[in-house]
Amino acid sequence: MKPWIKAGLITAGVIVLVSTFFIGNQAEKAVVQQGSFNTDSLYIVSVLLGASLIAVGLRIKGNNKNKAITPKNSAK
């Protein structure tokens, strides 16, 4: 894959995690003003989404064109 796809996934994961923090703070303020609003599920889903995007971005292996081309079954 292209390196910008890997960087994009990692960046998206970081953005999700950071935005979860800010949205959570605003939701906590709204809870105090309006009544009951369950923010626990918001935190759980957002943190899992951000962490999975970062994990997928880190697991993607890029195509390295500088490698020597050798057959897989060759004896070394």
Residue pairs with C-beta under 8 A, 6 or more apart in sequence:
1 60
1 61
1 62
1 63
2 62
3 62
5 60
6 57
6 58
6 60
6 62
7 57
8 57
9 53
9 54
9 56
9 57
9 60
10 53
10 54
10 57
10 58
12 53
12 57
13 49
13 50
13 51
13 52
13 53
13 54
13 55
13 57
14 50
14 54
15 50
16 46
16 49
16 50
16 53
17 46
17 47
17 50
17 51
17 54
19 46
20 42
20 43
20 46
20 47
20 50
23 42
23 46
24 39
24 42
24 43
24 46
27 37
27 39
27 42
28 39
30 37
31 37
31 39
